[in-house]
Amino acid sequence: MIQVDGTNGGVAIREALITTAESQDFTPINLLKNFSGQIQFDILKILATKREFVSLIQDTEKLLLEVNQLTLTAANTEPKVNFSRLPDLRQPGNFYFYQETLKLYDKSRKRQFIVNLYLPDNLPKNQTMPVVILSPGLAAKLSQWQHLAKHLASYGFAVAKVQHPGSDFNHFQAFLDGEEKDIFQLQEFINRPLDISYLLDELELRNKSQFQGRLNLKNVGMAGQSFGAYTALALAGAKINFEQLKQDCLPQIKSLNPSLFLQCRALELPQQNYQNYNFRDERIKSVLVMDPVNGSIFGQSGFSNINIPILWVAGSEDQLTPVVREQVYPFTWLPVKEKYFMLTKGAKHLDFNVTAIQDVESVDDDSLNQLVSASSPVIKSYINALGLAFFQMYVRNDSDYFNYLGSSYALAISEEPYTLGFLSTLTVEKLAQLFARNNE
């Protein structure tokens, strides 16, 4: 559709991005005006892309209606629960907590990274702390996802939020400054899950002395967003699927799925011993994934070894990992019974780089918000409540929270305009029927 000529195309793109951002009018037209290289346009492919875009909008609207209807149907079959008489999981818990920062160094990889720990400090002395690891997305700062970390800590969880140095905000800033040639290091596909396993090893060592054996590291939960959700799925047992990537990563990517540009870089990894890309960590027993980058890098067969509970969070307005192209089908591929799909109408790619990008001088907020935005308080409350219920159920093993993981509770807390759909069953056949009707 659009071909960039010249060996210095990457440099020209970076310069155009910076110049356009400084103009305070960050639009596609101005980006093209500021591009110094040569561009060739294929009108037929542009028209085909427009048709695909219209189809994507129609499919998304159809999916929203279907999920809403299935949520209502499921709620009618669930036990009747008066949630107004139960604790409101959107509200903070009763535990005070404090923050510690760990500076870790993995000698085997010569890799140093930082972890922020949130620890409840008024637990009874004989009570252990369930542990949840949080992996943020591309170009993230450690300050992101504070709401979820603090919410879980207020209910007695020990939460570890990880910085991944080859794909964090510092690397992103270096890329914009021309000090890095790529927006993230290729090795991050490997280093990110290894960071989590190294952290768990380190916590096991420190648990004997610093934490006095109070961390429960045999049944760990994990949450991840975007590239962090890729990390979580890899640790849950998903394997890189090079054959699927070769099918989806053509020289000119056709699908309206920007996350493919991230996923397709994995083809640069050595593939001779691809069986070795197995990052499953048996200590992790449940995962919460938000807007995961996953469809092509894992493919359906890559999910075959996942056997732990998963809560999958998606937004209807996500333009970076679109719900129809990148979320709902992979959810149906999960070969586990204990899986949940949460779809929020109007939610964009959650907290993607927003605070980070806004720190880059002169980026126009209005243009940025057309693509991504910081989560509204309502959307954050959904994630806090259902994430808490999920980890209470599958990390703390507290069955009192089972009723919260249902369509009835989602309807009870759903608010306009960000209406909430919640399912525990959805099939590929159902989606095929849905989208076939849409294309008739």
N, C-alpha and C positions, 0 to 999 in steps of 0.2 A: 504494500500500500504506500508506504513512505520509505525511501531508501536514502541513507546518508552516505555520501561519497567521501573518500579521502581517508588517509591513515590517521589523521588527527581529529577524526569525528568526535571521539570521546572528550578531547580537550575543548573543542568548539561547543559541545553540548553543555559542559560545565560552565564555560564563560557566558553562554547565553542564559543559563539559569541564574547566575549571579547578577548579570546586568539587568535582567527582567525583574528580579526581586528588588534591586535597588531603585528601580523606576516607580515602585509602589503601585504598579498596575500589572499584577501577575496574571496574564491571560495567555491562552495558546497563540493568539495572533501576534502579540508582542514578543512572545518567545521565538516565533519564527522570524520576526523582523530582526531580532538581535543575534540570530544564528549566522555565523560567518562562513560556514561551509556550504557545500552544494547539496540540494535536496531534490529528489525526483518524486513526483506524485503519480500514482496510478489511479485514475478517476474511477475505473470500473471497480477496483477493490475498495475505494472510498465509499462508493454507493453500496457495495455489498456489506461493508462494515456498518453503514447507517441502517440497513435492513436488520442486521444482527442486533444492533442497539435497540431498535424498536421492539424486536422479538424478546430481548432480554427484559425490557420493561414490562411487557405483557406477561411473560412467564413469572416475573417477580410478583406482580399483582395477583396473578392466579394462585401462586403459592401462598401468599398472605391470606387470601380468602379460604383456601383449603385448610391451612393450619389453624385458623380461627375456628372453622367449623369442626375440625377434628378435636380441638381443645374443648369446645362446648359439649361434643358427644362424649368424650372421655370423662368430663366432669360429672355428667349425669349417671355414669356407671360407678363412680367412686363412692366410698362411704361418706355420708353427710357429716361434715365437720364445721363447727362454728369457730372460724379462725379469730373472730373478734374476742373470744374468750381465752385464746391461747397467746403465748408470748409473741410479740411482734418482732420477727427476725430482722426487720429493717432497722431497728433501733440498736444502739450499742449495748454490749453485755455489761456485766457487773465487775469485771476484772480490770484493775489498773495494770499498766504495762510500761516497760521502758525499752529503750533502743540501745543496742550495741553494734559496733562496726568491726567486722573481721577482715583483716587483710591476709589473703591466702596466696600461697605460692606453690605451684605444682612443679617440682623439679624435673619430672619426666618430660613435661611439655615446655618447660621454661616459661611458664605463664602465670602472671600475677593478676588477681582480680579481687574485687571488694564484695562483701556481703553485709547487708543490713539485717540485723536480727531484732525482732520484736518479741519480747518475753514478758508474760504475765508475772507480776511480783507478789500477788497476794493469794496464791494457790495454797491450799492445805499442804503441809509438809510431806504427807504420805501420798500425794497425788502426782501422777506423771503428766507431762505435757505432750499432747499430740502435736505432730510436726507437719507443717505445710511449706513447701518450697514454691517460690513465685519467680517465674522467668519472664521478663518483659520483652517487648518486640524490638524491631530494628530501630536504631537511632534513639533508643530510650535513655532516660536518666534514671538514677536510683530514686529520684523523688516521685516518679510516676507509680501509679497503683497503690498509693498510700491508703486510699479508702478501704481497699480490700484487706490489706495487711493489718491495719489498725482494727478493723472490724473483727477479724478472726482472733486477733490477740485479746480483744476485750471479752471474748468468750473462752479464754483459757488456752488458746493455741499458741505454740511457738512458731513464728513465721520468719522464713529466711528469704529475703529478696536479693537476687543475684545480679551483679553487673557483668556483662559479657564484653570484654574489651575490644574485640575485633568487629563488633557490630553495634556498639553503643553510641551515645551522642558525641563523645569525644572523637570517635573515628569518623562519624558523619561530618562533624565540623572540619576535620582535617581534609576530608574529601572535597568539601566546598572551597577550602582554602588552597586546593591543588596539591596538597601534601600526600594524598592517597589517590591511587588511580581508580579504585573501585569503591562503591558505597558500603561494601562490607567485605571482609576477608573470606576467601573461598573456604579456608579451613574451619570457618564458623559452623559449617554443617556438622563437623566432627567435634569441635571444641565446646560448643554449647552443651550438648548432653554430657560430655566428659566433665565439664565444670560442675554439673549437678552431682554426679557420682563422686567426684573428688570432695565436694562439700560434705556429702553424707559420710564419707570416710573420716574427714576431719572432725565432724560433729561426734562421731562414735568415739574418737580418741579423747576429745574434750569432755565427753559425757561422763567419763570415769572420774574426772577431777573437778573441772570448772563448773559443770552442771550437776554434779553429785548424782549421776545416774537417773535424772528426772526426765530426760528426753526419751520419748518412745520412738525409736528409729527402726522398728521392725514393721511398722504399718504407717508409712509416710504418704501424705497427699501431695499432689503437685498441681499448680495452676500456671497457665502460660497464655500469652496473647500474641497472635500473629506469628512472627518468627519464634517467639517463646512458646507458642502452642505447637509448632513443629517440634521444638525441643521436648515438650511434654509427651507428644505422641511417640517420638523416637524412644524415649525412656519407658514408655508403656509397651513397647515391642514392635512398633511399626518399622519397616525396613525400607531403605532407599531402593527404588524400583527404576533401574536405569533403562530397562526396555520401555517402560511407560513414558519416561522422559524423552527418549528418542522419537517416540510417536508424536508426542505433543509439542516438542520444541523444534519446529521446523525453522528454516532460515528466516522466514517472516512469520511471526506468531500471529495467527488469525483470530484467536479467541479474545473476546473483550474481558480479559482476566489479567490485570496488571501483575498479579502475584506470580505469573509464569516467568516474568523476567528475573525474579529472584530464584524460583525453583530451577529454571533451566541452567543456571550457573553450576548446578551440581554435576552436570555432564563433564565439567572440567576436572572432576575428581578422578584419581586412578581407579580403573574399573576391573583390573586383573583379578583382584581378590575382593570383589564386591560383597561376598558373603561375610566379610569381616565387619561390615557396617551394621553391626548388631549392638545397639546401645541399651538394651533392656536391663533395667536395674530392679531386681526382685524386691527391694525394700519399698519401692513405690507401688502402692496398692489401689490408687484411684487418681484420676486426673480430671481437671476442669480446663477445657480448651476454649478460648475466645478468639473468633475470627481466624482459625488456623490456616496457615500456609501449608497445603497438604496434598491436594488432589492428584497432581502429576508426579510429585517427588516420591510419593508412596504408591499411588494407584490402589486399585481394589485388592490385588494380591499382597501388597505391602502391609495391609491391615490384618492379614490372616492370623498373626500370632498375638494380637491384642486380646487379653482375657480378663481385664479388670474393668470396674465401673467407670463410665465416662459421662460427664455433663458437658454438652456442646452448646456454645453460645454464639448466636449470629444476629446480624442486623439487616433489615431489608434495604437500607440505603448504603450499604458497604460497597464502595466502588473499587476497592483495592483487592478484596477477596470476595467477589460477588456471591450472594447466598445461593443462587441457582447454579452457577458454574463451579463454585469452589467449596460449598458447605453442605447443602442438603443431600446431594448424592453420596459424598464420602460418609456422611452419618449413617446412611442405609447400609454401607459396606461393613460397618463394625460387627464382628461376629460374637457380640456379647448381648446377654439379655438385659443387664442392668445398664441401660444407656438412656439418656434424656436429651431432648432437643429443645432449646429455648430460643425463640425468634421474637425480636422486638421490632415493631413497626417504627420506622423513622430513624433507627440507630445507624450511625455510620461506623467506619472502622475505628473501634473503640480506643480512644486516647492515643491514636497513632501519632507519635512525634509532635503533638500539638504544642505542648509546652516547650519542647526542644526546638521545633522549627520557628516558633515565635521569638526565640532568643537570637535567631539569625537576623541581622539588621535589615529593616525595611521590607520584610515580607508582608504583603498585603493580607490582612486577616480575612476580608470578605472573600477574596479569591481562594484562600486556603480553606475556608469553611465550606466551600462548594464541594470539596473532596473529603475532608476529614474534620472532625470537631471533637473537643473534649466532651466526655460523657455528661449528660445532664444529671442533676441530683436524682431524678426519678430512675434513670437507667442504672446509675450506680447503686441505688437502693435495691433494684431487682437482683443485680449481681451479688451484692452483699448478702441478701436474704437467702437466695437459692444456693449460692456458693457455700454459705454457712450450713444450710440444711444438708447439702451433699456431703460435706466433710464431717459433720456430726454423725451422719449415718455410716459413712464408709471409712473414716479414719478413727473416730472415737467409738464406732460401733454402737451408737445410741439409737435404737429402733424407734424411740419416741418422735424422731424427726421424719419418719417415713411419709406421713401424710402431707408434709410440706412439699415433698417431691412429686407433686401431682398437678393435674390441670386445674383442679378446684382452687388450690392455693394461688396459682398464677392468675386466675380470674379474680380472686379476692383482692390482690394487690395491684392489678392492672389499672393504669391511669391513661386517659387521653392526654396528648396525642400519641404517646408511646405505648400502644396496647401490646399486651404480652400474650404470646402463644407458647404452649408447653405440651410436648408429646413424649411418650416413651416407646411408641411403635410407629414406624413408617417404613415402607418397602419401596424398592426400585420399581416394582410393577405398578404401584400406586402413582408414582411420579410419572412413569411412562404414559399411563392413562390420562393424567392431568395435563401434561404438556402436549399430548397428541390432540386432545380436544381444543387446546389453545391454538394449534396450528392448522386446524381444519378450515 
